[in-house]
Every structure is written in structure tokens, then in C-alpha cells.
Amino acid sequence: MSQTETAHKHGYVDNKEPLIKRLHRIEGQVRGIERMVEQERYCIDILTQIAAVNTALESLAFQILDDHVKHCVAGALASGDPDEARAKGDELLQAVQRFARTR
């Protein structure tokens, strides 16, 4: 972690508690899928629940990405430090590329 990152909080921190609650709900969904498999439920029902978990995780990821852009990337651009701005821009592009590959 760079000195800049330790001096500043991350973009999602102000919204941390709702994010944690969402993660707990997603965790519960995954446990529910496990129970469905244990109970030998119908394949399509399990796949439907897996799709719901994937959608929930993607939604959470996009929210964190949005916070990253509005806080971390915007802060780097506003700092006037071209190296910091370039680094945050590169991080953003890499994150977007990871999302694009998973689709």
C-alpha cells in the first residue's frame, strides 16, 4: 500500500456498513445454494440461484468501482500529480478489463 493510500481512506469506506450487510446476504444466498445441492433440488432451480448470486456480486462490485472512480481516481486527478493520476487510471482500466473478461 502506498503512502498516499494509507493517508487517505478508500472510496467505499463511508458506505462500508451497507456493503458488509449486502455481503452477508450474498453469503446467505450461497449457503442456500449449498442446502439446495444437499437436498438434491432441481438443477434449473440451483442455476437460477447461482445466477442471482452472480448478479448480486456484480452489483456490489460496480458500486465499489463507482466509489473508486468518484473518490480515488477523482482524487488522483485533482491532486495534480501526473504519476498518481496515471496509476489510478491504469488501475481503473485493469478493473474494467477484468469485468469485461468475466462476461
C-alpha positions in Angstrom: 0.0 0.0 0.0 1.4 3.4 -1.0 1.9 6.3 1.4 -0.9 8.1 -0.4 -3.3 5.2 0.2 -2.5 5.0 3.9 -3.1 8.7 4.3 -6.5 8.7 2.6 -9.4 6.4 3.2 -10.8 4.4 0.3 -13.9 5.5 -1.6 -16.2 2.8 -0.2 -15.4 3.4 3.5 -18.3 5.9 4.1 -20.6 3.2 2.8 -18.9 0.2 4.5 -21.7 -1.0 6.7 -24.3 -1.4 3.9 -21.7 -3.1 1.8 -21.0 -5.6 4.6 -24.7 -6.2 5.1 -25.0 -6.9 1.4 -22.1 -9.3 1.6 -23.7 -11.1 4.4 -26.9 -11.5 2.4 -24.9 -12.9 -0.5 -23.2 -15.3 1.8 -26.6 -16.5 2.9 -27.6 -17.0 -0.7 -24.5 -19.1 -1.2 -25.3 -21.2 1.9 -28.9 -21.6 0.5 -27.4 -23.0 -2.8 -25.4 -25.4 -0.8 -28.5 -26.6 1.0 -30.3 -27.0 -2.3 -27.5 -29.3 -3.6 -27.6 -31.3 -0.3 -31.4 -31.7 -0.8 -30.9 -32.7 -4.4 -33.1 -29.9 -5.7 -33.9 -29.4 -9.4 -30.9 -28.3 -11.5 -32.5 -25.3 -13.0 -33.6 -24.0 -9.6 -30.0 -24.2 -8.4 -28.7 -22.5 -11.6 -31.3 -19.7 -11.0 -30.0 -19.1 -7.5 -26.4 -19.1 -8.8 -27.3 -16.5 -11.4 -28.8 -14.4 -8.6 -25.6 -14.6 -6.6 -23.6 -13.6 -9.6 -25.8 -10.7 -10.2 -25.6 -9.6 -6.6 -21.8 -9.8 -6.6 -21.6 -7.8 -9.8 -23.9 -5.2 -8.4 -21.7 -4.9 -5.3 -18.6 -4.8 -7.4 -20.0 -2.0 -9.6 -20.9 0.0 -6.5 -17.3 -0.3 -5.2 -16.0 0.6 -8.7 -18.2 3.6 -8.8 -16.9 4.7 -5.3 -13.3 4.1 -6.6 -13.9 6.4 -9.6 -15.6 9.1 -7.6 -13.1 9.1 -4.8 -9.8 7.5 -5.6 -9.5 8.3 -9.3 -11.0 11.8 -8.9 -8.7 12.5 -6.0 -5.7 11.4 -8.0 -6.7 13.6 -10.9 -7.4 16.6 -8.6 -4.0 16.1 -6.9 -2.1 17.4 -9.9 0.4 14.6 -9.6 0.6 13.1 -13.1 2.2 9.8 -11.8 -0.6 9.3 -9.3 -3.3 10.2 -11.9 -1.8 7.7 -14.4 -1.5 5.0 -11.8 -5.2 5.3 -10.7 -6.2 5.5 -14.4 -4.3 2.3 -15.1 -5.9 0.6 -12.1 -9.4 1.6 -13.3 -8.7 0.3 -16.8 -7.5 -3.0 -15.4 -10.6 -3.3 -13.2 -12.9 -2.7 -16.2 -10.9 -5.2 -18.3 -11.4 -7.8 -15.5 -15.2 -7.2 -15.6 -15.2 -7.4 -19.4 -13.4 -10.8 -19.4 -15.8 -12.3 -16.9 -18.8 -11.7 -19.2 
